[in-house]
Amino acid sequence: MKLLLTLLPALLTQTTGRRNQRIVIGFLLFTTVLVALFSIVFHQIMAYEGRDYSYITGVYWTLTVMSTLGFGDITFTSDIGKLFSIIVLVSGIILIMIVMPFTFIRFVYQPWIEEYNNKRKPRSLPSDTSGHTVLVGDNDISLSVARKLRQHNYPYVILVPDGQHALELYDNRYDVVTGEFDDANTYRNLRADKAALVAALEGDLRNTNIASTVREVAPSTLLAASAENPEAMNILMLAGCDHVYSFTEMLGRSLARRVYGTRAQSNIIARFGTLCLAEAPVIHTEFMGQTLRECGFRERFGLNVAGLWEGNSYMSARPDSRIDEASILLLAGTADQLEAYDRKAERSSKANRTPVLILGGGKVGEAAADALERRGLPFCLVEKNPRLVPPDDPRYILGNAGELAVLQRAHIMETPSVIVTTHDDDLNIYLTIYCRKLRPDVQILSRSTLDRNVPSLYNAGANLVMSHASMAASTIINLLSPGRVTILTEGLNIFRVTAPPALVGLSLRDSRIREKTDCNVVALKSQGVLRVPPDPNAPMKSDTVLVLIGTADAERRFMEHFPS
């Protein structure tokens, strides 16, 4: 009732509301006049039949016939009376059954719902809001970043121009504000001048407009933007951005880093100061068939085994975890420790110089090819668009990657790895299944445009999947807190946290972090010194920074068990 009393004045004072009010009043007047007219005719026909009824009875009869109730207590006996009854009945069906509901819904109920939703649409933040992140973008990337920020307890707000979509996100418990991207008042309402970061996540042209508009309101706020084309990066910097990222190129480079080298050796996939994270296949090594306790990586090399890949499944490392020929170790240590491991591991000395196969020659594919070339690894790229295939370059093949003859020309039967990089997730799933059928033993790395398609790509046979949205989320988090989160693969992160109060004074052995959360602590940083591997018996202090590896679920469990 309180909400209704609040909305009624707005409905009656708006121009549209006043017009609707006139229509509804006109309809009611027309209905009243028609009922009165029918009542008079009823009285006259009854007099013609020699019966006398009051005008109140005439109104009663008219309403029961028009509403199709027809109690039958008062009826005509003459043909003219029955014809009149038919006219009243038909007019009632049209007026009450059809016109009245339409009039009520169109000119009363619908405006009320619209006004109710307008009142619900958040259009500004409280005046004392500060230290938040403003995500400017109505897309999956913004939602992925928002989920990551919420997971790490960073305040955020998503700017959405579509009011209806804003309501849907609001009902799904996202923090949203509706407004136009190119309106300075929108960013004043968002308290952009007090924000920790404004991130423009739309297309290049719109991001340029956003950056220019934000700088009118918040000249000193940290401003980041995504860029689809390399030439747009300089323009966005000129428009006022502090950081510009090409997430597609970053994704291509990340996929290329995960390709195994021409020899079976550890492959560094991420660095955190002096800490290196590397993947190492164990096939043809002395470690096959042993447990991690029996291998003694910590005692022999100083390395910490953070986890194991079995196909596309990741498992947290435990002392009794057994290694087979398909296992891939996730090692954490310094570069020297990894080099010692490579020298000791007994691997096949035969080099595989077959090119890495890249399916898709767009921005992600080109970035992956460039990264492989920098590593000195040969590649073969398949693309069906002739404009993206350089002439006279044997490393590029023009054709459809779904055709067996094209894949055979690209050495599908000999290649050590396949990178699937098209922007169409349906096509990526199709190609992943096809390549896995042709080569059950090949390493397949795939790009996912949407987060929801990541499980489907793993089910299709991909060994590793990375998404555009998660890459953006990791980048934004690192802007707010450098080095806090790094995505190793989709759903598997390395992240750092200052020791929560519940862990201060405890050693790693006593904290039972791995048993409670399935996260693995790979390093500890205290007083500026990074200890790799960490001493399991040393007590943690309030300034100790933990570097952990875990899946997204394990990371959430850590935050729940040990809130900061």
C-alpha positions as CSV (number, residue, x, y, z in Angstrom):
1,M,0.0,0.0,0.0
2,K,2.9,2.4,0.8
3,L,4.5,1.7,-2.5
4,L,1.1,2.2,-4.3
5,L,0.6,5.6,-2.6
6,T,4.2,6.5,-3.6
7,L,3.7,5.6,-7.3
8,L,0.2,7.1,-7.8
9,P,1.3,10.8,-7.7
10,A,4.0,10.0,-10.3
11,L,1.5,8.2,-12.5
12,L,-1.0,11.1,-12.3
13,T,1.5,13.9,-12.9
14,Q,3.4,12.5,-15.8
15,T,2.3,13.5,-19.3
16,T,1.9,9.8,-20.3
17,G,0.0,9.2,-17.0
18,R,-2.4,12.1,-17.7
19,R,-3.1,10.8,-21.2
20,N,-3.7,7.3,-19.9
21,Q,-6.0,8.8,-17.2
22,R,-8.1,10.6,-19.8
23,I,-8.4,7.3,-21.8
24,V,-9.5,5.3,-18.8
25,I,-12.0,8.0,-17.7
26,G,-13.4,8.2,-21.2
27,F,-13.8,4.4,-21.3
28,L,-15.6,4.4,-18.0
29,L,-17.9,7.3,-19.1
30,F,-18.8,5.4,-22.3
31,T,-19.6,2.2,-20.4
32,T,-21.7,4.2,-17.9
33,V,-23.7,5.9,-20.7
34,L,-24.1,2.5,-22.5
35,V,-25.4,0.8,-19.4
36,A,-27.9,3.7,-18.8
37,L,-29.1,3.6,-22.4
38,F,-29.6,-0.2,-22.2
39,S,-31.5,0.2,-18.9
40,I,-33.9,2.8,-20.5
41,V,-34.5,0.5,-23.5
42,F,-35.1,-2.4,-21.1
43,H,-37.7,-0.3,-19.2
44,Q,-39.5,0.6,-22.5
45,I,-39.6,-3.0,-23.9
46,M,-40.9,-4.3,-20.6
47,A,-43.7,-1.7,-20.7
48,Y,-44.4,-2.9,-24.3
49,E,-44.8,-6.5,-23.0
50,G,-47.2,-5.2,-20.2
51,R,-44.7,-5.5,-17.3
52,D,-43.4,-2.8,-15.1
53,Y,-39.9,-2.8,-13.5
54,S,-38.0,0.0,-11.8
55,Y,-34.9,1.6,-13.4
56,I,-32.7,0.0,-10.7
57,T,-34.0,-3.4,-12.0
58,G,-33.1,-2.2,-15.5
59,V,-29.5,-1.5,-14.5
60,Y,-29.4,-4.9,-12.7
61,W,-30.6,-6.8,-15.7
62,T,-28.2,-4.9,-18.1
63,L,-25.2,-5.7,-16.0
64,T,-26.0,-9.4,-15.5
65,V,-26.5,-9.8,-19.3
66,M,-23.4,-7.8,-20.3
67,S,-21.3,-9.7,-17.9
68,T,-22.7,-13.0,-19.2
69,L,-23.9,-14.0,-15.8
70,G,-27.6,-14.1,-17.0
71,F,-29.3,-15.3,-13.9
72,G,-32.6,-15.8,-15.9
73,D,-34.8,-14.3,-13.2
74,I,-35.9,-11.5,-15.6
75,T,-36.4,-12.4,-19.3
76,F,-38.3,-11.1,-22.3
77,T,-41.1,-13.0,-24.0
78,S,-41.3,-11.0,-27.2
79,D,-39.0,-11.4,-30.2
80,I,-38.0,-7.7,-30.0
81,G,-37.0,-8.2,-26.4
82,K,-35.0,-11.3,-27.2
83,L,-33.2,-9.4,-30.0
84,F,-32.4,-6.6,-27.6
85,S,-31.0,-9.2,-25.2
86,I,-28.7,-10.5,-27.9
87,I,-27.5,-7.0,-28.6
88,V,-26.8,-6.3,-24.9
89,L,-25.1,-9.7,-24.6
90,V,-22.8,-9.2,-27.6
91,S,-21.9,-5.7,-26.6
92,G,-21.1,-6.9,-23.1
93,I,-18.8,-9.6,-24.5
94,I,-16.9,-7.1,-26.6
95,L,-16.8,-4.3,-24.0
96,I,-16.2,-6.3,-20.7
97,M,-14.5,-9.4,-22.0
98,I,-12.2,-7.7,-24.5
99,V,-12.0,-3.9,-24.4
100,M,-12.0,-3.6,-20.6
101,P,-9.1,-6.0,-19.8
102,F,-7.1,-4.4,-22.6
103,T,-7.8,-0.9,-21.3
104,F,-6.9,-1.9,-17.8
105,I,-3.7,-3.7,-18.7
106,R,-2.5,-1.1,-21.3
107,F,-3.4,2.1,-19.5
108,V,-3.4,1.2,-15.8
109,Y,-1.5,-2.0,-15.0
110,Q,1.4,-1.7,-17.5
111,P,2.2,2.0,-16.6
112,W,2.1,1.0,-12.9
113,I,4.5,-1.8,-13.5
114,E,6.8,0.4,-15.5
115,E,6.8,3.1,-12.8
116,Y,7.4,0.4,-10.2
117,N,10.4,-0.9,-12.1
118,N,11.7,2.7,-12.7
119,K,11.6,3.2,-9.0
120,R,13.6,0.0,-8.5
121,K,16.3,0.9,-11.0
122,P,19.4,2.0,-9.1
123,R,20.6,5.2,-10.7
124,S,23.3,6.4,-8.3
125,L,25.5,5.4,-5.4
126,P,25.4,6.9,-1.9
127,S,27.4,10.1,-1.7
128,D,29.9,8.6,0.8
129,T,30.9,5.7,-1.6
130,S,34.6,5.4,-2.3
131,G,37.3,2.8,-3.1
132,H,35.0,0.9,-5.4
133,T,35.5,-0.4,-9.0
134,V,33.2,0.8,-11.8
135,L,32.8,-1.7,-14.6
136,V,31.5,0.0,-17.7
137,G,30.1,-2.8,-20.0
138,D,27.0,-4.7,-20.5
139,N,28.6,-8.1,-21.5
140,D,29.9,-11.4,-20.1
141,I,33.3,-9.9,-19.4
142,S,31.8,-7.4,-16.9
143,L,29.9,-10.1,-15.2
144,S,32.9,-12.4,-14.9
145,V,35.0,-9.5,-13.5
146,A,32.1,-8.7,-11.1
147,R,32.0,-12.3,-9.8
148,K,35.8,-12.3,-9.3
149,L,35.7,-8.9,-7.4
150,R,32.8,-10.2,-5.2
151,Q,34.8,-13.3,-4.4
152,H,37.7,-11.3,-3.2
153,N,35.5,-8.8,-1.3
154,Y,36.2,-5.8,-3.6
155,P,33.3,-3.3,-3.8
156,Y,32.2,-2.9,-7.4
157,V,29.3,-1.6,-9.5
158,I,28.4,-2.5,-13.1
159,L,27.1,0.4,-15.4
160,V,24.3,-1.0,-17.6
161,P,22.4,1.3,-20.0
162,D,19.5,-1.1,-20.5
163,G,17.1,-0.6,-17.6
164,Q,15.4,-3.9,-18.0
165,H,18.7,-5.8,-18.1
166,A,19.9,-3.8,-15.1
167,L,16.8,-5.0,-13.2
168,E,17.5,-8.6,-14.1
169,L,21.1,-8.3,-12.9
170,Y,19.9,-6.5,-9.8
171,D,17.5,-9.4,-9.1
172,N,20.4,-11.8,-9.5
173,R,22.3,-9.9,-6.8
174,Y,24.8,-8.0,-8.9
175,D,25.6,-4.4,-7.9
176,V,24.4,-2.4,-10.9
177,V,23.5,1.2,-11.8
178,T,21.6,2.2,-14.9
179,G,22.7,5.1,-17.0
180,E,24.2,6.2,-20.4
181,F,27.8,5.5,-21.1
182,D,28.4,8.9,-22.6
183,D,26.7,11.0,-20.0
184,A,29.0,12.8,-17.5
185,N,26.2,12.9,-14.9
186,T,26.1,9.1,-14.9
187,Y,29.7,9.0,-13.7
188,R,29.0,11.7,-11.1
189,N,26.2,9.4,-9.8
190,L,28.7,6.6,-9.8
191,R,31.1,8.6,-7.6
192,A,33.8,8.0,-10.3
193,D,36.0,10.6,-8.7
194,K,36.2,8.5,-5.5
195,A,36.5,5.1,-7.3
196,A,39.6,3.0,-7.0
197,L,39.3,2.0,-10.7
198,V,37.0,2.6,-13.7
199,A,37.3,-0.2,-16.3
200,A,35.8,0.4,-19.8
201,L,35.0,-3.1,-21.3
202,E,33.0,-2.2,-24.4
203,G,34.3,-1.9,-28.1
204,D,37.1,0.5,-29.1
205,L,34.9,3.4,-30.3
206,R,32.6,3.3,-27.2
207,N,35.6,2.9,-24.9
208,T,37.2,6.0,-26.3
209,N,34.0,7.9,-25.6
210,I,33.7,6.4,-22.1
211,A,37.3,7.4,-21.3
212,S,36.9,10.9,-22.5
213,T,33.6,11.3,-20.5
214,V,35.1,9.8,-17.3
215,R,38.1,12.2,-17.5
216,E,35.6,15.1,-17.3
217,V,34.4,13.9,-14.0
218,A,37.4,12.0,-12.5
219,P,40.7,13.4,-13.9
220,S,42.8,11.4,-11.4
221,T,41.0,8.1,-11.0
222,L,42.8,5.0,-12.3
223,L,41.2,4.3,-15.7
224,A,41.7,1.0,-17.7
225,A,40.1,-0.1,-21.0
226,S,40.1,-3.1,-23.3
227,A,41.1,-2.8,-26.9
228,E,40.1,-5.0,-29.8
229,N,42.5,-3.6,-32.4
230,P,46.2,-2.7,-31.8
231,E,45.8,0.7,-33.4
232,A,43.1,1.6,-30.9
233,M,45.5,1.2,-27.9
234,N,47.3,4.5,-28.5
235,I,44.0,6.3,-29.1
236,L,42.6,5.1,-25.9
237,M,45.8,6.2,-24.1
238,L,45.3,9.6,-25.7
239,A,41.7,9.7,-24.5
240,G,42.9,9.4,-20.9
241,C,43.3,5.7,-20.1
242,D,46.1,4.7,-17.7
243,H,46.1,1.1,-18.9
244,V,44.9,-0.5,-22.1
245,Y,44.8,-4.2,-22.6
246,S,44.2,-6.4,-25.6
247,F,42.7,-9.4,-23.9
248,T,42.6,-11.4,-27.1
249,E,46.3,-11.1,-27.6
250,M,46.9,-11.9,-23.9
251,L,44.8,-15.0,-24.3
252,G,46.7,-16.1,-27.4
253,R,50.1,-15.7,-25.6
254,S,48.8,-17.5,-22.5
255,L,47.7,-20.5,-24.6
256,A,51.0,-20.6,-26.4
257,R,52.9,-20.6,-23.1
258,R,51.1,-23.8,-22.2
259,V,52.3,-25.7,-25.2
260,Y,54.9,-28.4,-24.4
261,G,58.3,-27.7,-25.9
262,T,60.0,-29.8,-28.5
263,R,61.5,-31.8,-25.7
264,A,59.7,-33.2,-22.7
265,Q,61.0,-30.7,-20.1
266,S,59.4,-28.4,-17.5
267,N,57.6,-25.4,-19.1
268,I,57.3,-22.2,-17.0
269,I,53.7,-20.9,-17.3
270,A,53.7,-18.2,-14.6
271,R,56.1,-16.2,-12.5
272,F,55.6,-14.5,-9.1
273,G,58.8,-12.7,-8.3
274,T,61.4,-15.4,-8.0
275,L,58.7,-18.1,-7.8
276,C,58.1,-20.0,-11.0
277,L,55.2,-22.2,-11.8
278,A,55.9,-24.9,-14.4
279,E,54.2,-27.9,-15.9
280,A,56.3,-31.0,-16.5
281,P,55.1,-34.2,-18.2
282,V,56.6,-37.3,-16.5
283,I,56.4,-39.7,-19.4
284,H,59.8,-41.4,-20.1
285,T,61.1,-40.3,-16.6
286,E,62.2,-42.2,-13.6
287,F,59.2,-40.9,-11.6
288,M,56.5,-42.9,-13.4
289,G,54.7,-45.3,-11.1
290,Q,56.0,-43.7,-7.9
291,T,54.1,-41.6,-5.3
292,L,55.1,-38.0,-4.6
293,R,56.5,-39.2,-1.3
294,E,58.8,-41.7,-3.0
295,C,59.9,-39.1,-5.6
296,G,61.2,-36.7,-3.0
297,F,61.0,-33.5,-5.1
298,R,61.4,-31.2,-2.1
299,E,64.5,-33.1,-0.8
300,R,66.2,-33.6,-4.1
301,F,65.4,-30.3,-6.0
302,G,63.7,-28.0,-3.4
303,L,60.6,-28.1,-5.5
304,N,57.0,-28.1,-4.3
305,V,54.5,-30.2,-6.3
306,A,51.4,-28.1,-6.2
307,G,49.2,-30.4,-8.1
308,L,48.8,-33.0,-10.9
309,W,47.0,-33.0,-14.2
310,E,45.4,-36.3,-15.2
311,G,44.0,-35.7,-18.6
312,N,41.9,-32.6,-18.1
313,S,41.4,-33.2,-14.4
314,Y,43.4,-31.3,-11.8
315,M,44.1,-32.8,-8.4
316,S,45.8,-31.2,-5.4
317,A,49.1,-32.9,-4.7
318,R,49.2,-35.2,-1.7
319,P,52.2,-37.4,-0.5
320,D,50.4,-40.6,-1.5
321,S,49.4,-39.3,-5.0
322,R,50.7,-41.7,-7.6
323,I,52.2,-40.6,-10.9
324,D,51.6,-42.5,-14.1
325,E,52.8,-41.9,-17.7
326,A,49.9,-39.5,-18.5
327,S,50.5,-37.3,-15.4
328,I,51.7,-33.7,-15.7
329,L,53.2,-32.2,-12.6
330,L,52.6,-28.6,-11.6
331,L,55.9,-27.6,-10.0
332,A,56.6,-24.5,-7.9
333,G,60.1,-23.3,-7.3
334,T,62.9,-21.0,-8.5
335,A,64.3,-21.1,-12.0
336,D,67.5,-22.8,-10.6
337,Q,65.5,-25.5,-8.9
338,L,63.5,-26.2,-12.1
339,E,66.8,-26.3,-14.1
340,A,68.1,-28.9,-11.6
341,Y,65.0,-31.0,-12.1
342,D,65.4,-30.8,-15.9
343,R,69.0,-32.0,-15.7
344,K,68.1,-34.9,-13.4
345,A,64.9,-36.1,-15.1
346,E,65.6,-38.9,-17.6
347,R,63.6,-38.1,-20.7
348,S,63.8,-39.1,-24.3
349,S,66.5,-37.1,-26.1
350,K,64.7,-37.2,-29.4
351,A,63.4,-33.8,-30.3
352,N,60.0,-33.4,-32.0
353,R,60.2,-30.6,-34.6
354,T,56.7,-31.2,-35.9
355,P,54.9,-27.8,-35.9
356,V,52.3,-26.9,-33.3
357,L,48.9,-26.8,-35.0
358,I,46.8,-23.6,-34.6
359,L,43.2,-23.7,-35.8
360,G,42.0,-20.1,-36.4
361,G,43.9,-17.1,-37.7
362,G,42.2,-14.3,-35.8
363,K,43.7,-12.1,-33.1
364,V,44.1,-15.0,-30.7
365,G,45.6,-17.3,-33.3
366,E,48.1,-14.7,-34.5
367,A,49.1,-13.9,-30.9
368,A,49.7,-17.6,-30.2
369,A,51.7,-17.9,-33.4
370,D,53.9,-15.0,-32.5
371,A,54.5,-16.3,-29.0
372,L,55.5,-19.7,-30.4
373,E,57.8,-18.1,-32.8
374,R,59.5,-16.2,-30.0
375,R,60.0,-19.5,-28.1
376,G,61.6,-21.0,-31.2
377,L,58.8,-23.5,-31.7
378,P,57.5,-24.2,-35.2
379,F,53.8,-23.8,-35.9
380,C,51.3,-24.4,-38.7
381,L,48.2,-22.2,-38.8
382,V,44.9,-23.1,-40.5
383,E,42.5,-20.3,-41.5
384,K,39.7,-20.3,-44.1
385,N,39.6,-16.5,-44.6
386,P,42.1,-15.7,-47.4
387,R,42.6,-12.2,-46.1
388,L,44.2,-13.5,-42.9
389,V,46.6,-15.9,-44.7
390,P,49.9,-14.3,-45.8
391,P,50.9,-15.3,-49.3
392,D,53.9,-17.5,-49.9
393,D,54.2,-18.4,-46.2
394,P,54.3,-22.2,-45.9
395,R,53.4,-22.0,-42.2
396,Y,49.9,-20.8,-43.1
397,I,47.3,-23.1,-44.7
398,L,44.2,-21.8,-46.4
399,G,41.3,-24.1,-45.8
400,N,38.5,-25.4,-43.5
401,A,39.8,-27.0,-40.3
402,G,36.8,-29.3,-40.3
403,E,38.1,-31.1,-43.4
404,L,40.4,-34.1,-42.9
405,A,42.5,-33.3,-45.9
406,V,43.3,-29.8,-44.6
407,L,44.3,-31.2,-41.2
408,Q,46.5,-33.8,-42.7
409,R,48.3,-31.1,-44.7
410,A,48.8,-29.4,-41.3
411,H,50.4,-32.5,-39.8
412,I,47.6,-33.3,-37.4
413,M,48.9,-36.9,-37.1
414,E,52.3,-35.8,-36.0
415,T,51.9,-32.5,-34.1
416,P,52.5,-32.5,-30.3
417,S,49.9,-29.9,-29.6
418,V,46.7,-28.3,-31.1
419,I,45.6,-24.8,-30.2
420,V,41.9,-24.0,-31.0
421,T,41.4,-20.3,-31.2
422,T,38.2,-19.4,-33.1
423,H,35.8,-16.9,-31.5
424,D,32.9,-19.3,-32.0
425,D,32.5,-21.7,-29.0
426,D,30.3,-24.1,-31.0
427,L,33.0,-24.4,-33.6
428,N,35.7,-24.8,-30.9
429,I,33.8,-27.7,-29.3
430,Y,33.4,-29.3,-32.8
431,L,37.1,-29.0,-33.6
432,T,38.1,-30.3,-30.2
433,I,36.0,-33.4,-30.6
434,Y,37.3,-34.0,-34.1
435,C,41.0,-33.5,-33.2
436,R,40.6,-35.8,-30.1
437,K,39.1,-38.5,-32.3
438,L,41.9,-38.2,-34.8
439,R,44.7,-38.0,-32.1
440,P,43.8,-39.4,-28.7
441,D,47.3,-38.6,-27.4
442,V,47.7,-35.0,-28.6
443,Q,47.6,-32.0,-26.3
444,I,44.6,-29.8,-27.1
445,L,44.4,-26.2,-25.8
446,S,41.2,-24.3,-26.5
447,R,39.9,-20.8,-26.2
448,S,36.4,-20.2,-24.8
449,T,34.6,-16.9,-25.4
450,L,31.9,-17.6,-22.8
451,D,32.5,-19.0,-19.3
452,R,29.5,-21.3,-19.5
453,N,31.1,-23.2,-22.4
454,V,34.3,-24.1,-20.5
455,P,32.9,-27.4,-19.1
456,S,31.6,-28.4,-22.6
457,L,35.1,-27.9,-24.0
458,Y,36.7,-30.0,-21.3
459,N,34.0,-32.7,-21.9
460,A,34.9,-32.5,-25.6
461,G,38.5,-33.6,-24.8
462,A,40.5,-30.3,-24.3
463,N,43.4,-30.6,-22.0
464,L,43.3,-27.0,-21.1
465,V,40.7,-24.2,-21.6
466,M,41.1,-20.5,-21.1
467,S,38.4,-17.9,-21.5
468,H,38.4,-14.3,-22.6
469,A,36.3,-13.2,-19.7
470,S,38.5,-14.9,-17.0
471,M,41.6,-13.3,-18.6
472,A,40.0,-9.9,-18.1
473,A,38.9,-10.7,-14.6
474,S,42.5,-11.6,-13.6
475,T,43.9,-8.5,-15.2
476,I,41.4,-6.2,-13.3
477,I,42.1,-7.9,-10.0
478,N,45.9,-7.4,-10.6
479,L,45.3,-3.7,-11.2
480,L,43.6,-3.3,-7.9
481,S,46.1,-5.5,-6.1
482,P,49.2,-6.4,-8.2
483,G,50.1,-10.0,-8.2
484,R,47.1,-11.1,-6.2
485,V,45.5,-13.5,-8.7
486,T,46.9,-15.2,-11.8
487,I,44.9,-17.6,-13.9
488,L,46.9,-20.8,-14.6
489,T,44.0,-22.3,-16.5
490,E,40.2,-22.0,-16.5
491,G,39.2,-22.5,-12.9
492,L,42.7,-23.0,-11.5
493,N,44.4,-19.9,-10.0
494,I,47.5,-18.8,-8.1
495,F,46.6,-16.2,-5.6
496,R,48.1,-14.4,-2.6
497,V,46.6,-13.3,0.6
498,T,48.0,-11.7,3.8
499,A,47.8,-14.2,6.6
500,P,44.3,-14.0,8.0
501,P,43.9,-13.7,11.8
502,A,43.0,-17.3,12.2
503,L,46.4,-18.4,10.8
504,V,48.7,-15.9,12.6
505,G,50.9,-17.9,15.0
506,L,50.3,-21.2,13.3
507,S,52.7,-23.2,11.1
508,L,51.6,-24.5,7.7
509,R,51.6,-28.0,9.2
510,D,49.3,-27.0,12.0
511,S,47.0,-24.9,9.9
512,R,45.9,-27.9,7.8
513,I,45.1,-25.6,4.9
514,R,45.3,-28.3,2.3
515,E,43.0,-30.7,4.2
516,K,40.4,-28.0,4.9
517,T,40.4,-26.1,1.5
518,D,42.3,-28.2,-1.0
519,C,44.5,-25.2,-1.7
520,N,48.3,-25.8,-1.7
521,V,50.7,-23.1,-0.2
522,V,53.7,-22.9,-2.6
523,A,55.5,-20.0,-1.1
524,L,55.5,-17.6,1.9
525,K,56.7,-14.0,1.8
526,S,57.7,-12.3,5.0
527,Q,59.7,-9.1,5.5
528,G,60.3,-8.9,1.7
529,V,61.8,-12.4,1.5
530,L,60.1,-15.0,-0.6
531,R,60.6,-18.6,0.7
532,V,60.4,-21.3,-1.9
533,P,59.5,-23.9,-0.8
534,P,58.0,-22.7,2.5
535,D,59.1,-24.1,5.8
536,P,56.1,-26.1,7.1
537,N,57.1,-25.6,10.7
538,A,57.7,-21.9,10.7
539,P,54.9,-19.9,12.4
540,M,53.1,-17.3,10.3
541,K,53.1,-13.6,11.3
542,S,50.6,-10.9,10.7
543,D,52.6,-9.6,7.7
544,T,53.2,-13.0,6.1
545,V,51.9,-13.3,2.6
546,L,50.7,-16.7,1.5
547,V,51.0,-17.7,-2.2
548,L,48.5,-20.5,-2.9
549,I,47.3,-22.6,-5.8
550,G,43.8,-24.0,-6.1
551,T,40.7,-24.3,-8.1
552,A,38.0,-21.7,-8.0
553,D,36.0,-23.8,-5.5
554,A,39.1,-24.3,-3.4
555,E,39.8,-20.6,-3.4
556,R,36.3,-19.9,-2.2
557,R,36.6,-22.5,0.6
558,F,39.8,-20.8,1.7
559,M,38.1,-17.4,1.9
560,E,35.3,-19.0,3.9
561,H,37.5,-20.9,6.4
562,F,40.0,-18.1,6.8
563,P,38.3,-14.7,6.3
564,S,40.5,-11.7,6.2
